[in-house]
Amino acid sequence: MSSGIGRSQLAARIARDIPEGAYVNLGIGAPTLVSNFLPADSEIILHTENGMLGMGPEPEPGQVDPDLLNAGKVPVTELTGASYFHHADSFGMMRGGHLDICVLGAFQVSETGDLANWSTGAPNSIPAVGGAMDLAIGAKQVFVMTDLLTREGESKLVSKCTYPLTGLACVDRVYTDRAIFEVTPAGLCVSELFGGTTLEELEKLTGLALSIASAATPANES
């Protein structure tokens, strides 16, 4: 059985796919790691749903500003030209189609691009969907960053989501520790492989019929 890549490697891979000039929201949890791998000289503008444009990477130890937090209450930095605004204005940006990309975590993604990322139904779990629904529907592109399997070894890519939905047919691309998947009208298509993973192994792990892009090759993970 092959092994996948780590979260930092995956975050760096996602960062490479974010184009110059994009307005981007990074969801709570692992997606926030992407900010640490964006080029310092890029014109990529990071948005936080609690009201900030121009978010920078995580601060160095001892350099934390308690007034600079992202939506997950994690300390962040500000870049030159950063701005702050009311929560309602922030959601207006999200709902109004002003974000080019959002990167979200997931509990499940269906082969048609449905997203479930806010509740497993477990006792004391997150009680509401929060801003994820607005991001999933409002952003021009939705990227998901997640492990392919749960801790119990179940696939997060499924034929149909069984958890409460965040959005219908909203996901464009899924970045996992084993491979990158494109959501297409014909189902999930593998565009890149990690850690020695093969298409046959992915089909066995997910239980799904997958296709592979003609240009797909194992990634250089050095």
URZIZI-V282991 format. One record per helix or strand of 3 or more residues. SS is the DSSP state (H for helix, E for strand). FROM is the first residue (numbers start at 1). LEN is the number of residues. If there is no record, write none. Layout:
<<SS/FROM/LEN> <SS/FROM/LEN>>
//
This chain:
<<H/7/10> <E/23/4> <H/30/8> <E/45/4> <E/52/4> <E/78/7> <H/87/9> <E/101/4> <E/108/3> <H/132/7> <E/141/5> <E/173/3> <E/179/6> <E/187/7> <H/199/8>>
//
